């Protein structure tokens, strides 16, 4: 059983670390933080970046374990199939929804916002889309650096 847990963690380490960071940033209470500049919709931009990054890490963890000469290496219009992209988008958005409910039910200093969920979804969508086109180059560099001999 522990072998399966160890294998799961090693295959999804970047996604797990990103999930922990998002959970902390979503649920922690930040006091004595200097005032941020007045940028319109900064909160929504941050949500889009966080969940776009989460979508990226999910896809990166998946791509790290593709074998050489995987069919994805030969695709011209992106690295992943549609199902894999929707999986990353769905997982990222689900975590975003869960964080909004956790803020509502488990904190007194944060609230539930539907607009945040929309920002999470569009960030995950953009992250998956961009990832599908740049992943081939990132994996090539990753494998060059960490190739197991």
C-alpha positions as CSV (number, residue, x, y, z in Angstrom):
1,X,0.0,0.0,0.0
2,X,2.7,2.5,0.9
3,X,4.5,1.6,-2.3
4,X,1.4,2.8,-4.2
5,X,1.3,6.1,-2.2
6,X,5.0,6.6,-2.8
7,X,4.5,6.1,-6.5
8,X,1.5,8.4,-6.6
9,X,3.4,11.2,-4.8
10,X,6.5,10.8,-7.0
11,X,4.4,10.9,-10.2
12,X,2.4,14.0,-9.0
13,X,4.9,15.9,-6.9
14,X,4.6,19.2,-8.7
15,X,0.8,19.1,-8.7
16,X,0.8,18.3,-5.0
17,X,3.2,21.1,-4.2
18,X,1.1,23.5,-6.2
19,X,-2.1,22.3,-4.5
20,X,-0.5,22.9,-1.1
21,X,0.6,26.4,-2.1
22,X,-2.9,27.3,-3.4
23,X,-4.5,25.9,-0.3
24,X,-2.3,28.0,1.9
25,X,-2.8,31.2,-0.1
26,X,-6.5,30.6,-0.3
27,X,-7.1,29.9,3.4
28,X,-4.4,31.7,5.3
29,X,-5.0,35.0,7.1
30,X,-2.5,37.6,6.0
31,X,-2.1,40.5,8.5
32,X,0.2,43.5,8.3
33,X,0.5,43.2,4.6
34,X,1.3,46.5,2.9
35,X,-1.4,47.9,0.7
36,X,-1.3,46.7,-2.9
37,X,-1.4,49.2,-5.7
38,X,-4.8,49.9,-7.1
39,X,-4.9,47.5,-10.1
40,X,-8.4,46.8,-11.3
41,X,-9.4,43.1,-10.9
42,X,-6.0,42.2,-9.4
43,X,-7.7,39.4,-7.3
44,X,-9.2,37.8,-10.5
45,X,-5.8,38.1,-12.3
46,X,-4.2,36.3,-9.3
47,X,-6.8,33.6,-9.4
48,X,-6.3,33.1,-13.2
49,X,-2.5,32.8,-12.7
50,X,-2.8,30.4,-9.8
51,X,-5.1,28.0,-11.5
52,X,-3.4,28.4,-14.9
53,X,-0.2,27.3,-13.1
54,X,-2.0,24.5,-11.4
55,X,-3.3,23.3,-14.8
56,X,0.2,23.5,-16.1
57,X,1.7,21.4,-13.2
58,X,-1.0,18.7,-13.7
59,X,0.0,18.5,-17.4
60,X,3.7,18.7,-16.6
61,X,3.4,15.8,-14.2
62,X,1.6,13.8,-16.8
63,X,4.1,14.6,-19.6
64,X,7.1,13.8,-17.4
65,X,6.1,10.1,-17.5
66,X,5.5,9.8,-21.2
67,X,7.9,7.3,-22.7
68,X,10.2,8.4,-25.5
69,X,8.5,8.4,-28.9
70,X,5.1,8.8,-27.3
71,X,2.4,9.7,-29.9
72,X,2.2,13.1,-28.3
73,X,5.7,13.9,-29.5
74,X,4.5,13.6,-33.1
75,X,1.4,15.9,-32.8
76,X,1.7,19.2,-34.6
77,X,-1.2,21.0,-32.8
78,X,-0.2,20.5,-29.2
79,X,1.2,18.0,-26.9
80,X,-1.8,16.4,-25.3
81,X,-5.1,14.9,-26.3
82,X,-8.4,16.6,-25.6
83,X,-9.2,14.3,-22.7
84,X,-6.0,15.1,-20.9
85,X,-6.5,18.8,-21.3
86,X,-10.1,18.6,-20.0
87,X,-8.9,16.5,-17.1
88,X,-6.4,19.2,-16.1
89,X,-9.0,21.9,-16.5
90,X,-11.6,20.0,-14.5
91,X,-9.2,19.2,-11.7
92,X,-8.0,22.8,-11.4
93,X,-11.5,24.2,-11.5
94,X,-12.7,21.6,-8.9
95,X,-10.0,22.6,-6.6
96,X,-11.0,26.3,-7.1
97,X,-14.6,25.5,-6.3
98,X,-13.5,23.5,-3.2
99,X,-11.3,26.4,-2.0
100,X,-14.2,28.9,-2.4
101,X,-16.4,26.6,-0.2
102,X,-13.6,26.1,2.3
103,X,-13.2,29.9,2.6
104,X,-16.9,30.2,3.2
105,X,-17.3,27.4,5.7
106,X,-14.0,27.3,7.5
107,X,-12.8,30.9,7.7
108,X,-14.4,34.1,9.0
109,X,-12.1,36.4,7.1
110,X,-12.7,35.2,3.5
111,X,-15.8,34.7,1.5
112,X,-17.3,32.8,-1.4
113,X,-17.3,34.6,-4.8
114,X,-18.7,33.2,-8.0
115,X,-16.5,35.5,-10.0
116,X,-13.4,33.8,-8.4
117,X,-14.7,30.4,-9.7
118,X,-15.0,31.9,-13.2
119,X,-11.5,33.3,-12.9
120,X,-10.3,29.9,-11.8
121,X,-11.9,28.2,-14.8
122,X,-10.6,30.7,-17.3
123,X,-7.2,30.5,-15.8
124,X,-7.2,26.7,-15.9
125,X,-8.4,26.8,-19.5
126,X,-5.7,29.3,-20.5
127,X,-3.0,27.3,-18.6
128,X,-4.0,24.1,-20.3
129,X,-4.1,25.7,-23.8
130,X,-0.7,27.3,-23.4
131,X,0.8,24.2,-21.8
132,X,-0.4,22.1,-24.8
133,X,1.8,24.1,-27.1
134,X,4.9,24.7,-25.0
135,X,5.1,21.3,-23.2
136,X,7.1,19.6,-26.0
137,X,9.9,22.1,-25.5
138,X,9.8,21.9,-21.7
139,X,9.8,18.1,-21.6
140,X,12.7,18.1,-24.1
141,X,14.7,20.2,-21.7
142,X,13.5,18.3,-18.6
143,X,14.6,14.9,-20.2
144,X,17.9,16.3,-21.3
145,X,18.7,17.5,-17.7
146,X,17.2,14.5,-15.8
147,X,17.7,11.6,-18.2
148,X,18.1,8.4,-16.3
149,X,20.9,6.4,-17.8
